[in-house]
Amino acid sequence: MKANDFDDGGSVMPFADMPQAERPNLKTKRVNVDFPAWMVEALDKEAAHLGVSRQALVKV
């Protein structure tokens, strides 16, 4: 399947082996991270450019 097939509404499900599919470990753990000021400013700038929060950007 090519990307444009998916863009045109095609489904990837025929290519998935559902009996073998597994859910990833969805447990989360909160951590604190210290960033230098210049990195926080860069994150804020990129987050504003993408229209998301800083937290959403870091989660990606």
C-alpha distance matrix in Angstrom:
0.0 3.8 6.7 8.3 6.4 7.6 10.7 11.3 11.7 8.7 9.1 7.7 10.8 10.0 8.5 11.7 15.0 17.3 20.5 20.1 19.2 22.1 23.4 24.2 27.9 28.5 32.1 33.1 36.2 38.0 39.0 41.1 40.1 42.5 41.1 43.3 44.1 42.2 39.0 39.6 40.2 36.9 35.0 36.8 36.0 32.3 32.3 34.1 31.7 28.7 30.9 30.8 33.6 34.4 33.8 30.2 29.6 31.1 29.1 25.8
3.8 0.0 3.8 5.5 5.4 6.9 9.0 10.2 11.6 9.6 10.9 10.0 13.6 13.4 11.9 14.7 18.1 20.3 23.7 22.9 21.7 24.3 25.1 25.5 29.1 29.4 32.9 33.5 36.4 37.8 38.6 40.4 39.2 41.3 39.6 41.5 42.2 40.1 37.0 37.7 38.0 34.7 33.0 34.7 33.6 29.9 30.2 31.8 29.2 26.5 28.8 29.1 32.0 32.8 32.6 29.1 28.1 29.8 28.2 24.8
6.7 3.8 0.0 3.8 5.4 5.3 6.3 8.7 10.2 9.3 10.7 10.2 14.0 14.8 13.4 15.5 19.2 20.8 24.4 23.6 21.7 23.9 24.1 24.3 27.7 27.6 31.0 31.3 34.1 35.3 36.0 37.7 36.5 38.5 36.7 38.6 39.0 37.0 33.9 34.4 34.6 31.4 29.7 31.2 30.1 26.4 26.6 28.1 25.5 22.7 25.0 25.4 28.5 29.4 29.3 25.7 24.7 26.8 25.3 21.8
8.3 5.5 3.8 0.0 3.8 5.3 4.7 6.0 8.7 8.6 11.2 11.9 15.6 16.2 15.6 18.0 21.7 23.2 26.8 26.4 24.6 26.9 27.0 27.4 30.8 30.4 33.9 34.1 37.0 38.0 38.9 40.4 39.2 41.1 39.2 41.0 41.1 38.9 36.1 36.4 36.3 33.2 31.5 32.7 31.4 27.9 28.0 29.1 26.3 23.7 25.8 26.6 29.9 31.2 31.3 27.7 26.8 29.2 27.8 24.4
6.4 5.4 5.4 3.8 0.0 3.8 5.4 5.1 6.7 5.3 8.2 9.3 12.7 12.9 12.9 15.6 19.2 20.6 24.2 24.2 22.7 25.3 25.8 26.7 30.2 30.0 33.6 34.2 37.3 38.7 39.8 41.6 40.7 42.9 41.2 43.3 43.5 41.6 38.6 38.8 38.9 35.9 34.0 35.2 34.1 30.6 30.3 31.6 29.1 26.2 28.0 28.5 31.7 33.1 32.8 29.1 28.6 30.9 29.1 25.8
7.6 6.9 5.3 5.3 3.8 0.0 3.8 5.3 5.2 4.5 6.3 7.3 10.8 12.1 12.0 13.9 17.7 18.6 22.4 22.3 20.3 22.6 22.7 23.5 27.0 26.5 30.1 30.7 33.8 35.1 36.4 38.3 37.5 39.8 38.4 40.5 40.8 39.1 36.0 36.0 36.3 33.4 31.2 32.3 31.6 28.0 27.5 28.9 26.7 23.5 25.1 25.3 28.4 29.9 29.4 25.7 25.5 27.7 25.7 22.6
10.7 9.0 6.3 4.7 5.4 3.8 0.0 3.8 5.4 7.0 9.4 11.0 14.3 15.8 15.8 17.5 21.3 22.0 25.8 25.7 23.4 25.4 25.1 25.7 28.9 28.0 31.5 31.7 34.6 35.6 36.8 38.3 37.4 39.4 37.7 39.7 39.6 37.8 34.9 34.8 34.7 31.9 29.9 30.7 29.6 26.2 25.8 26.7 24.3 21.4 22.9 23.6 27.0 28.7 28.7 24.9 24.6 27.2 25.6 22.5
11.3 10.2 8.7 6.0 5.1 5.3 3.8 0.0 3.8 5.8 9.3 11.8 14.7 15.7 16.4 18.5 22.3 22.9 26.7 27.1 25.0 27.3 27.2 28.2 31.6 30.7 34.3 34.7 37.8 38.8 40.2 41.8 41.0 43.1 41.4 43.4 43.3 41.5 38.6 38.4 38.3 35.5 33.5 34.1 33.0 29.7 29.2 29.9 27.5 24.7 25.9 26.8 30.2 32.1 32.0 28.3 28.1 30.8 29.1 26.1
11.7 11.6 10.2 8.7 6.7 5.2 5.4 3.8 0.0 3.8 6.6 9.7 12.0 13.4 14.7 16.3 20.0 20.1 23.9 24.6 22.5 24.8 24.6 26.0 29.3 28.4 31.9 32.6 35.9 37.1 38.8 40.6 40.2 42.5 41.2 43.4 43.4 41.9 38.8 38.4 38.6 35.9 33.6 34.2 33.6 30.2 29.2 30.2 28.2 25.0 25.9 26.4 29.6 31.6 31.1 27.3 27.7 30.2 28.1 25.4
8.7 9.6 9.3 8.6 5.3 4.5 7.0 5.8 3.8 0.0 3.8 6.8 9.1 10.0 11.3 13.3 16.9 17.5 21.2 21.9 20.2 22.8 23.2 24.7 28.3 27.8 31.5 32.5 35.9 37.4 39.0 41.1 40.7 43.2 41.9 44.3 44.6 43.0 39.8 39.6 40.1 37.3 35.0 35.9 35.4 31.9 31.0 32.3 30.3 27.1 28.3 28.4 31.4 33.1 32.4 28.6 28.9 31.0 28.7 25.9
9.1 10.9 10.7 11.2 8.2 6.3 9.4 9.3 6.6 3.8 0.0 3.8 5.5 7.1 8.6 10.0 13.5 13.8 17.5 18.3 16.5 19.2 19.8 21.5 25.1 24.8 28.6 29.9 33.3 35.1 36.9 39.3 39.1 41.8 40.8 43.4 43.9 42.6 39.3 39.0 39.8 37.1 34.5 35.7 35.5 31.9 30.9 32.5 30.8 27.4 28.4 28.1 30.8 32.4 31.2 27.6 28.0 29.8 27.2 24.6
7.7 10.0 10.2 11.9 9.3 7.3 11.0 11.8 9.7 6.8 3.8 0.0 3.8 5.6 5.5 6.8 10.5 11.4 15.1 15.3 13.6 16.5 17.3 18.9 22.6 22.8 26.5 27.9 31.3 33.4 35.0 37.4 37.2 39.9 39.1 41.7 42.5 41.3 37.8 37.8 38.8 36.0 33.4 34.9 34.9 31.2 30.3 32.3 30.7 27.2 28.6 27.9 30.3 31.5 30.2 26.7 26.9 28.3 25.6 23.0
10.8 13.6 14.0 15.6 12.7 10.8 14.3 14.7 12.0 9.1 5.5 3.8 0.0 3.8 5.2 5.1 8.2 8.4 12.1 13.0 11.6 14.6 15.8 18.1 21.7 22.0 25.8 27.6 31.2 33.5 35.4 38.1 38.2 41.2 40.7 43.6 44.5 43.4 39.9 39.7 40.9 38.4 35.5 37.0 37.3 33.7 32.5 34.6 33.3 29.6 30.7 29.7 31.9 33.2 31.5 28.1 28.7 29.9 26.8 24.6
10.0 13.4 14.8 16.2 12.9 12.1 15.8 15.7 13.4 10.0 7.1 5.6 3.8 0.0 3.8 5.6 8.0 9.3 12.4 13.5 13.1 16.7 18.5 20.8 24.5 25.1 28.9 30.9 34.4 36.8 38.6 41.4 41.3 44.3 43.7 46.5 47.5 46.3 42.8 42.8 44.0 41.3 38.6 40.2 40.3 36.7 35.7 37.8 36.3 32.7 34.0 33.2 35.4 36.6 35.0 31.6 32.0 33.1 30.2 27.8
8.5 11.9 13.4 15.6 12.9 12.0 15.8 16.4 14.7 11.3 8.6 5.5 5.2 3.8 0.0 3.8 6.7 9.1 12.1 12.1 11.8 15.3 17.3 19.0 22.8 23.8 27.5 29.4 32.7 35.2 36.7 39.4 39.2 42.1 41.4 44.2 45.4 44.1 40.5 40.8 42.1 39.2 36.7 38.6 38.7 34.9 34.2 36.6 35.0 31.5 33.2 32.2 34.3 35.1 33.6 30.2 30.3 31.2 28.4 25.8
11.7 14.7 15.5 18.0 15.6 13.9 17.5 18.5 16.3 13.3 10.0 6.8 5.1 5.6 3.8 0.0 3.8 5.6 8.9 8.8 8.0 11.5 13.6 15.6 19.4 20.5 24.2 26.3 29.6 32.3 34.0 36.9 36.9 40.0 39.6 42.6 43.9 42.9 39.2 39.4 41.0 38.3 35.5 37.4 37.9 34.2 33.2 35.8 34.5 31.0 32.4 31.0 32.8 33.5 31.6 28.5 28.9 29.4 26.4 24.2
15.0 18.1 19.2 21.7 19.2 17.7 21.3 22.3 20.0 16.9 13.5 10.5 8.2 8.0 6.7 3.8 0.0 3.8 5.7 5.6 6.4 10.2 13.1 15.4 18.9 20.6 24.1 26.6 29.9 32.8 34.6 37.7 37.9 41.2 41.1 44.2 45.8 44.9 41.2 41.4 43.2 40.6 37.8 39.8 40.5 36.9 35.9 38.6 37.5 33.9 35.3 33.7 35.2 35.7 33.5 30.6 31.1 31.3 28.1 26.2
17.3 20.3 20.8 23.2 20.6 18.6 22.0 22.9 20.1 17.5 13.8 11.4 8.4 9.3 9.1 5.6 3.8 0.0 3.8 5.3 4.9 8.4 11.0 13.9 17.3 18.5 22.0 24.8 28.2 31.2 33.3 36.6 37.1 40.5 40.7 43.9 45.4 44.8 41.1 40.9 42.9 40.5 37.5 39.3 40.2 36.7 35.3 38.0 37.3 33.6 34.6 32.7 34.1 34.8 32.4 29.5 30.5 30.6 27.2 25.7
20.5 23.7 24.4 26.8 24.2 22.4 25.8 26.7 23.9 21.2 17.5 15.1 12.1 12.4 12.1 8.9 5.7 3.8 0.0 3.8 5.6 8.5 11.7 14.8 17.7 19.4 22.6 25.6 29.0 32.3 34.4 37.8 38.5 42.0 42.5 45.8 47.5 47.1 43.3 43.2 45.4 43.1 40.0 42.0 43.1 39.6 38.2 41.1 40.4 36.8 37.7 35.7 36.8 37.3 34.7 32.1 33.1 32.9 29.4 28.2
20.1 22.9 23.6 26.4 24.2 22.3 25.7 27.1 24.6 21.9 18.3 15.3 13.0 13.5 12.1 8.8 5.6 5.3 3.8 0.0 3.8 6.5 10.2 12.6 15.5 17.8 20.9 23.8 27.0 30.3 32.1 35.5 36.0 39.5 39.9 43.2 45.0 44.6 40.8 40.9 43.2 40.8 37.9 40.1 41.2 37.7 36.5 39.6 38.9 35.3 36.6 34.4 35.4 35.5 33.0 30.5 31.2 30.7 27.3 26.1
19.2 21.7 21.7 24.6 22.7 20.3 23.4 25.0 22.5 20.2 16.5 13.6 11.6 13.1 11.8 8.0 6.4 4.9 5.6 3.8 0.0 3.8 6.9 9.5 12.8 14.6 17.9 20.7 24.0 27.2 29.1 32.4 33.0 36.5 36.9 40.2 41.9 41.5 37.7 37.6 39.9 37.6 34.5 36.6 37.8 34.3 33.0 36.0 35.5 31.9 32.9 30.7 31.7 32.0 29.4 26.8 27.7 27.3 23.9 22.7
22.1 24.3 23.9 26.9 25.3 22.6 25.4 27.3 24.8 22.8 19.2 16.5 14.6 16.7 15.3 11.5 10.2 8.4 8.5 6.5 3.8 0.0 3.8 6.3 9.2 11.3 14.4 17.3 20.6 23.9 25.9 29.4 30.2 33.8 34.4 37.9 39.7 39.6 35.8 35.6 38.1 36.1 32.9 35.0 36.5 33.2 31.7 34.8 34.7 31.1 32.0 29.5 30.0 30.1 27.2 25.0 26.1 25.3 21.8 21.1
23.4 25.1 24.1 27.0 25.8 22.7 25.1 27.2 24.6 23.2 19.8 17.3 15.8 18.5 17.3 13.6 13.1 11.0 11.7 10.2 6.9 3.8 0.0 3.8 6.5 7.8 11.1 14.0 17.4 20.6 22.9 26.3 27.3 30.9 31.7 35.3 36.9 37.0 33.2 32.8 35.3 33.5 30.2 32.1 33.8 30.7 28.9 32.0 32.1 28.6 29.2 26.5 26.8 27.0 23.9 21.9 23.3 22.5 18.8 18.5
24.2 25.5 24.3 27.4 26.7 23.5 25.7 28.2 26.0 24.7 21.5 18.9 18.1 20.8 19.0 15.6 15.4 13.9 14.8 12.6 9.5 6.3 3.8 0.0 3.8 5.8 8.9 11.4 14.6 17.7 19.7 23.1 23.9 27.5 28.3 31.8 33.7 33.8 30.0 29.7 32.4 30.6 27.3 29.4 31.3 28.2 26.6 30.0 30.2 26.8 27.6 24.7 24.7 24.5 21.4 19.6 20.8 19.6 16.0 15.9
27.9 29.1 27.7 30.8 30.2 27.0 28.9 31.6 29.3 28.3 25.1 22.6 21.7 24.5 22.8 19.4 18.9 17.3 17.7 15.5 12.8 9.2 6.5 3.8 0.0 3.8 5.7 8.5 11.5 14.9 17.0 20.6 21.9 25.6 26.8 30.5 32.5 33.0 29.3 28.8 31.8 30.4 27.0 29.1 31.3 28.6 26.8 30.2 30.9 27.7 28.3 25.0 24.5 24.0 20.6 19.5 20.8 19.1 15.6 16.3
28.5 29.4 27.6 30.4 30.0 26.5 28.0 30.7 28.4 27.8 24.8 22.8 22.0 25.1 23.8 20.5 20.6 18.5 19.4 17.8 14.6 11.3 7.8 5.8 3.8 0.0 3.8 6.3 9.9 13.0 15.6 19.1 20.6 24.3 25.6 29.3 30.9 31.6 27.9 27.0 29.9 28.7 25.2 26.9 29.2 26.7 24.5 27.8 28.7 25.4 25.6 22.3 21.6 21.5 18.0 16.8 18.7 17.2 13.6 14.7
32.1 32.9 31.0 33.9 33.6 30.1 31.5 34.3 31.9 31.5 28.6 26.5 25.8 28.9 27.5 24.2 24.1 22.0 22.6 20.9 17.9 14.4 11.1 8.9 5.7 3.8 0.0 3.8 6.8 10.3 13.1 16.7 18.7 22.5 24.3 28.1 29.8 30.9 27.4 26.3 29.5 28.7 25.2 26.9 29.6 27.4 25.2 28.5 29.7 26.8 26.8 23.2 21.9 21.4 17.8 17.4 19.3 17.3 14.0 16.0
33.1 33.5 31.3 34.1 34.2 30.7 31.7 34.7 32.6 32.5 29.9 27.9 27.6 30.9 29.4 26.3 26.6 24.8 25.6 23.8 20.7 17.3 14.0 11.4 8.5 6.3 3.8 0.0 3.8 6.7 9.6 13.1 15.2 19.0 20.8 24.5 26.2 27.4 24.0 22.8 26.0 25.5 22.0 23.6 26.5 24.5 22.3 25.5 27.1 24.4 24.3 20.6 19.0 18.1 14.4 14.6 16.5 14.3 11.3 13.8
36.2 36.4 34.1 37.0 37.3 33.8 34.6 37.8 35.9 35.9 33.3 31.3 31.2 34.4 32.7 29.6 29.9 28.2 29.0 27.0 24.0 20.6 17.4 14.6 11.5 9.9 6.8 3.8 0.0 3.8 6.4 10.1 12.6 16.3 18.6 22.4 24.2 25.8 22.6 21.4 24.9 24.7 21.4 23.0 26.2 24.6 22.6 25.9 27.7 25.4 25.3 21.5 19.3 18.0 14.4 15.4 17.1 14.2 12.0 15.1
38.0 37.8 35.3 38.0 38.7 35.1 35.6 38.8 37.1 37.4 35.1 33.4 33.5 36.8 35.2 32.3 32.8 31.2 32.3 30.3 27.2 23.9 20.6 17.7 14.9 13.0 10.3 6.7 3.8 0.0 3.8 6.9 9.9 13.4 15.9 19.6 21.2 23.1 20.1 18.6 22.1 22.4 19.2 20.5 23.9 22.8 20.6 23.7 25.9 24.0 23.6 19.9 17.2 15.6 12.1 14.0 15.7 12.7 11.3 14.9
39.0 38.6 36.0 38.9 39.8 36.4 36.8 40.2 38.8 39.0 36.9 35.0 35.4 38.6 36.7 34.0 34.6 33.3 34.4 32.1 29.1 25.9 22.9 19.7 17.0 15.6 13.1 9.6 6.4 3.8 0.0 3.8 6.5 10.1 12.8 16.5 18.5 20.5 17.6 16.4 20.1 20.4 17.6 19.3 22.6 21.7 20.1 23.3 25.4 23.9 23.9 20.3 17.5 15.1 12.2 14.6 15.4 12.0 11.6 14.9
41.1 40.4 37.7 40.4 41.6 38.3 38.3 41.8 40.6 41.1 39.3 37.4 38.1 41.4 39.4 36.9 37.7 36.6 37.8 35.5 32.4 29.4 26.3 23.1 20.6 19.1 16.7 13.1 10.1 6.9 3.8 0.0 3.8 6.8 9.9 13.4 15.2 17.6 15.1 13.8 17.6 18.4 15.9 17.4 20.8 20.5 19.1 22.1 24.4 23.4 23.4 20.0 16.8 14.1 11.9 14.9 15.3 12.0 12.7 16.0
40.1 39.2 36.5 39.2 40.7 37.5 37.4 41.0 40.2 40.7 39.1 37.2 38.2 41.3 39.2 36.9 37.9 37.1 38.5 36.0 33.0 30.2 27.3 23.9 21.9 20.6 18.7 15.2 12.6 9.9 6.5 3.8 0.0 3.8 6.4 10.0 12.3 14.4 11.8 11.1 14.9 15.5 13.4 15.4 18.6 18.3 17.5 20.5 22.5 21.9 22.4 19.3 16.3 13.0 11.6 14.6 14.0 10.5 12.2 15.0
42.5 41.3 38.5 41.1 42.9 39.8 39.4 43.1 42.5 43.2 41.8 39.9 41.2 44.3 42.1 40.0 41.2 40.5 42.0 39.5 36.5 33.8 30.9 27.5 25.6 24.3 22.5 19.0 16.3 13.4 10.1 6.8 3.8 0.0 3.8 6.8 9.2 11.7 9.9 9.4 13.0 14.1 12.9 14.7 17.7 18.0 17.7 20.4 22.5 22.5 23.0 20.2 17.2 13.7 13.3 16.5 15.5 12.4 14.8 17.2
41.1 39.6 36.7 39.2 41.2 38.4 37.7 41.4 41.2 41.9 40.8 39.1 40.7 43.7 41.4 39.6 41.1 40.7 42.5 39.9 36.9 34.4 31.7 28.3 26.8 25.6 24.3 20.8 18.6 15.9 12.8 9.9 6.4 3.8 0.0 3.8 6.4 8.1 6.1 6.4 9.8 10.6 10.0 12.1 14.6 15.1 15.4 17.9 19.7 20.1 21.0 18.7 16.0 12.3 12.8 15.7 13.9 11.4 14.5 16.3
43.3 41.5 38.6 41.0 43.3 40.5 39.7 43.4 43.4 44.3 43.4 41.7 43.6 46.5 44.2 42.6 44.2 43.9 45.8 43.2 40.2 37.9 35.3 31.8 30.5 29.3 28.1 24.5 22.4 19.6 16.5 13.4 10.0 6.8 3.8 0.0 3.8 5.5 5.4 6.5 8.9 10.1 10.8 12.6 14.5 15.6 16.5 18.5 20.2 21.3 22.3 20.5 18.0 14.3 15.6 18.4 16.3 14.3 17.7 19.1
44.1 42.2 39.0 41.1 43.5 40.8 39.6 43.3 43.4 44.6 43.9 42.5 44.5 47.5 45.4 43.9 45.8 45.4 47.5 45.0 41.9 39.7 36.9 33.7 32.5 30.9 29.8 26.2 24.2 21.2 18.5 15.2 12.3 9.2 6.4 3.8 0.0 3.8 5.4 5.1 6.2 8.6 9.8 10.5 12.3 14.3 15.1 16.5 18.4 19.9 20.6 19.2 16.7 13.4 15.4 18.2 16.3 15.0 18.6 19.9
42.2 40.1 37.0 38.9 41.6 39.1 37.8 41.5 41.9 43.0 42.6 41.3 43.4 46.3 44.1 42.9 44.9 44.8 47.1 44.6 41.5 39.6 37.0 33.8 33.0 31.6 30.9 27.4 25.8 23.1 20.5 17.6 14.4 11.7 8.1 5.5 3.8 0.0 3.8 5.5 5.1 6.2 8.7 9.9 10.6 12.4 14.1 15.4 16.5 18.4 19.7 18.7 17.0 13.7 16.2 18.4 15.8 14.9 18.7 19.4
39.0 37.0 33.9 36.1 38.6 36.0 34.9 38.6 38.8 39.8 39.3 37.8 39.9 42.8 40.5 39.2 41.2 41.1 43.3 40.8 37.7 35.8 33.2 30.0 29.3 27.9 27.4 24.0 22.6 20.1 17.6 15.1 11.8 9.9 6.1 5.4 5.4 3.8 0.0 3.8 5.3 4.9 6.0 8.5 9.7 10.5 12.0 14.0 15.1 16.3 17.8 16.4 14.6 11.1 13.2 15.2 12.5 11.3 15.1 15.7
39.6 37.7 34.4 36.4 38.8 36.0 34.8 38.4 38.4 39.6 39.0 37.8 39.7 42.8 40.8 39.4 41.4 40.9 43.2 40.9 37.6 35.6 32.8 29.7 28.8 27.0 26.3 22.8 21.4 18.6 16.4 13.8 11.1 9.4 6.4 6.5 5.1 5.5 3.8 0.0 3.8 5.4 5.0 6.1 8.5 9.9 10.2 12.1 14.1 15.2 15.8 14.2 11.9 8.5 10.8 13.3 11.2 10.4 14.1 15.3
40.2 38.0 34.6 36.3 38.9 36.3 34.7 38.3 38.6 40.1 39.8 38.8 40.9 44.0 42.1 41.0 43.2 42.9 45.4 43.2 39.9 38.1 35.3 32.4 31.8 29.9 29.5 26.0 24.9 22.1 20.1 17.6 14.9 13.0 9.8 8.9 6.2 5.1 5.3 3.8 0.0 3.8 5.4 5.1 6.1 8.6 9.8 10.5 12.3 14.2 15.0 14.3 12.6 9.8 13.0 14.9 12.7 12.8 16.6 17.2
36.9 34.7 31.4 33.2 35.9 33.4 31.9 35.5 35.9 37.3 37.1 36.0 38.4 41.3 39.2 38.3 40.6 40.5 43.1 40.8 37.6 36.1 33.5 30.6 30.4 28.7 28.7 25.5 24.7 22.4 20.4 18.4 15.5 14.1 10.6 10.1 8.6 6.2 4.9 5.4 3.8 0.0 3.8 5.4 5.1 6.2 8.5 9.9 10.5 12.3 14.0 13.4 12.5 9.8 12.9 14.1 11.1 11.5 15.2 15.1
35.0 33.0 29.7 31.5 34.0 31.2 29.9 33.5 33.6 35.0 34.5 33.4 35.5 38.6 36.7 35.5 37.8 37.5 40.0 37.9 34.5 32.9 30.2 27.3 27.0 25.2 25.2 22.0 21.4 19.2 17.6 15.9 13.4 12.9 10.0 10.8 9.8 8.7 6.0 5.0 5.4 3.8 0.0 3.8 5.4 5.2 5.9 8.5 9.8 10.5 11.8 10.4 9.2 6.2 9.2 10.3 7.5 8.0 11.7 11.9
36.8 34.7 31.2 32.7 35.2 32.3 30.7 34.1 34.2 35.9 35.7 34.9 37.0 40.2 38.6 37.4 39.8 39.3 42.0 40.1 36.6 35.0 32.1 29.4 29.1 26.9 26.9 23.6 23.0 20.5 19.3 17.4 15.4 14.7 12.1 12.6 10.5 9.9 8.5 6.1 5.1 5.4 3.8 0.0 3.8 5.5 5.0 6.1 8.5 9.8 10.1 9.2 7.8 5.8 9.5 10.8 8.9 10.2 13.5 14.1
36.0 33.6 30.1 31.4 34.1 31.6 29.6 33.0 33.6 35.4 35.5 34.9 37.3 40.3 38.7 37.9 40.5 40.2 43.1 41.2 37.8 36.5 33.8 31.3 31.3 29.2 29.6 26.5 26.2 23.9 22.6 20.8 18.6 17.7 14.6 14.5 12.3 10.6 9.7 8.5 6.1 5.1 5.4 3.8 0.0 3.8 5.5 5.2 6.2 8.7 9.8 10.3 10.1 8.9 12.6 13.1 10.6 12.6 15.8 15.5
32.3 29.9 26.4 27.9 30.6 28.0 26.2 29.7 30.2 31.9 31.9 31.2 33.7 36.7 34.9 34.2 36.9 36.7 39.6 37.7 34.3 33.2 30.7 28.2 28.6 26.7 27.4 24.5 24.6 22.8 21.7 20.5 18.3 18.0 15.1 15.6 14.3 12.4 10.5 9.9 8.6 6.2 5.2 5.5 3.8 0.0 3.8 5.4 4.9 6.2 8.4 8.6 9.4 8.3 11.5 11.0 8.1 10.5 13.4 12.4
32.3 30.2 26.6 28.0 30.3 27.5 25.8 29.2 29.2 31.0 30.9 30.3 32.5 35.7 34.2 33.2 35.9 35.3 38.2 36.5 33.0 31.7 28.9 26.6 26.8 24.5 25.2 22.3 22.6 20.6 20.1 19.1 17.5 17.7 15.4 16.5 15.1 14.1 12.0 10.2 9.8 8.5 5.9 5.0 5.5 3.8 0.0 3.8 5.4 5.1 5.8 5.1 5.6 5.5 8.7 8.1 6.1 9.1 11.5 11.2
34.1 31.8 28.1 29.1 31.6 28.9 26.7 29.9 30.2 32.3 32.5 32.3 34.6 37.8 36.6 35.8 38.6 38.0 41.1 39.6 36.0 34.8 32.0 30.0 30.2 27.8 28.5 25.5 25.9 23.7 23.3 22.1 20.5 20.4 17.9 18.5 16.5 15.4 14.0 12.1 10.5 9.9 8.5 6.1 5.2 5.4 3.8 0.0 3.8 5.4 4.9 6.3 7.3 8.2 11.6 11.1 9.8 12.9 15.1 14.8
31.7 29.2 25.5 26.3 29.1 26.7 24.3 27.5 28.2 30.3 30.8 30.7 33.3 36.3 35.0 34.5 37.5 37.3 40.4 38.9 35.5 34.7 32.1 30.2 30.9 28.7 29.7 27.1 27.7 25.9 25.4 24.4 22.5 22.5 19.7 20.2 18.4 16.5 15.1 14.1 12.3 10.5 9.8 8.5 6.2 4.9 5.4 3.8 0.0 3.8 5.6 7.9 10.1 10.8 14.0 12.7 10.8 14.1 16.2 14.9
28.7 26.5 22.7 23.7 26.2 23.5 21.4 24.7 25.0 27.1 27.4 27.2 29.6 32.7 31.5 31.0 33.9 33.6 36.8 35.3 31.9 31.1 28.6 26.8 27.7 25.4 26.8 24.4 25.4 24.0 23.9 23.4 21.9 22.5 20.1 21.3 19.9 18.4 16.3 15.2 14.2 12.3 10.5 9.8 8.7 6.2 5.1 5.4 3.8 0.0 3.8 5.6 8.7 10.0 12.4 10.2 8.7 12.4 13.7 12.2
30.9 28.8 25.0 25.8 28.0 25.1 22.9 25.9 25.9 28.3 28.4 28.6 30.7 34.0 33.2 32.4 35.3 34.6 37.7 36.6 32.9 32.0 29.2 27.6 28.3 25.6 26.8 24.3 25.3 23.6 23.9 23.4 22.4 23.0 21.0 22.3 20.6 19.7 17.8 15.8 15.0 14.0 11.8 10.1 9.8 8.4 5.8 4.9 5.6 3.8 0.0 3.8 7.0 9.6 11.8 9.9 9.7 13.3 14.4 13.7
30.8 29.1 25.4 26.6 28.5 25.3 23.6 26.8 26.4 28.4 28.1 27.9 29.7 33.2 32.2 31.0 33.7 32.7 35.7 34.4 30.7 29.5 26.5 24.7 25.0 22.3 23.2 20.6 21.5 19.9 20.3 20.0 19.3 20.2 18.7 20.5 19.2 18.7 16.4 14.2 14.3 13.4 10.4 9.2 10.3 8.6 5.1 6.3 7.9 5.6 3.8 0.0 3.8 6.6 8.2 6.2 6.8 10.2 11.0 11.0
33.6 32.0 28.5 29.9 31.7 28.4 27.0 30.2 29.6 31.4 30.8 30.3 31.9 35.4 34.3 32.8 35.2 34.1 36.8 35.4 31.7 30.0 26.8 24.7 24.5 21.6 21.9 19.0 19.3 17.2 17.5 16.8 16.3 17.2 16.0 18.0 16.7 17.0 14.6 11.9 12.6 12.5 9.2 7.8 10.1 9.4 5.6 7.3 10.1 8.7 7.0 3.8 0.0 3.8 5.3 5.2 6.4 8.8 10.0 11.1
34.4 32.8 29.4 31.2 33.1 29.9 28.7 32.1 31.6 33.1 32.4 31.5 33.2 36.6 35.1 33.5 35.7 34.8 37.3 35.5 32.0 30.1 27.0 24.5 24.0 21.5 21.4 18.1 18.0 15.6 15.1 14.1 13.0 13.7 12.3 14.3 13.4 13.7 11.1 8.5 9.8 9.8 6.2 5.8 8.9 8.3 5.5 8.2 10.8 10.0 9.6 6.6 3.8 0.0 3.8 5.5 5.1 6.2 8.7 10.1
33.8 32.6 29.3 31.3 32.8 29.4 28.7 32.0 31.1 32.4 31.2 30.2 31.5 35.0 33.6 31.6 33.5 32.4 34.7 33.0 29.4 27.2 23.9 21.4 20.6 18.0 17.8 14.4 14.4 12.1 12.2 11.9 11.6 13.3 12.8 15.6 15.4 16.2 13.2 10.8 13.0 12.9 9.2 9.5 12.6 11.5 8.7 11.6 14.0 12.4 11.8 8.2 5.3 3.8 0.0 3.8 5.4 5.1 6.2 8.8
30.2 29.1 25.7 27.7 29.1 25.7 24.9 28.3 27.3 28.6 27.6 26.7 28.1 31.6 30.2 28.5 30.6 29.5 32.1 30.5 26.8 25.0 21.9 19.6 19.5 16.8 17.4 14.6 15.4 14.0 14.6 14.9 14.6 16.5 15.7 18.4 18.2 18.4 15.2 13.3 14.9 14.1 10.3 10.8 13.1 11.0 8.1 11.1 12.7 10.2 9.9 6.2 5.2 5.5 3.8 0.0 3.8 5.5 5.1 6.6
29.6 28.1 24.7 26.8 28.6 25.5 24.6 28.1 27.7 28.9 28.0 26.9 28.7 32.0 30.3 28.9 31.1 30.5 33.1 31.2 27.7 26.1 23.3 20.8 20.8 18.7 19.3 16.5 17.1 15.7 15.4 15.3 14.0 15.5 13.9 16.3 16.3 15.8 12.5 11.2 12.7 11.1 7.5 8.9 10.6 8.1 6.1 9.8 10.8 8.7 9.7 6.8 6.4 5.1 5.4 3.8 0.0 3.8 5.5 5.4
31.1 29.8 26.8 29.2 30.9 27.7 27.2 30.8 30.2 31.0 29.8 28.3 29.9 33.1 31.2 29.4 31.3 30.6 32.9 30.7 27.3 25.3 22.5 19.6 19.1 17.2 17.3 14.3 14.2 12.7 12.0 12.0 10.5 12.4 11.4 14.3 15.0 14.9 11.3 10.4 12.8 11.5 8.0 10.2 12.6 10.5 9.1 12.9 14.1 12.4 13.3 10.2 8.8 6.2 5.1 5.5 3.8 0.0 3.8 5.4
29.1 28.2 25.3 27.8 29.1 25.7 25.6 29.1 28.1 28.7 27.2 25.6 26.8 30.2 28.4 26.4 28.1 27.2 29.4 27.3 23.9 21.8 18.8 16.0 15.6 13.6 14.0 11.3 12.0 11.3 11.6 12.7 12.2 14.8 14.5 17.7 18.6 18.7 15.1 14.1 16.6 15.2 11.7 13.5 15.8 13.4 11.5 15.1 16.2 13.7 14.4 11.0 10.0 8.7 6.2 5.1 5.5 3.8 0.0 3.8
25.8 24.8 21.8 24.4 25.8 22.6 22.5 26.1 25.4 25.9 24.6 23.0 24.6 27.8 25.8 24.2 26.2 25.7 28.2 26.1 22.7 21.1 18.5 15.9 16.3 14.7 16.0 13.8 15.1 14.9 14.9 16.0 15.0 17.2 16.3 19.1 19.9 19.4 15.7 15.3 17.2 15.1 11.9 14.1 15.5 12.4 11.2 14.8 14.9 12.2 13.7 11.0 11.1 10.1 8.8 6.6 5.4 5.4 3.8 0.0
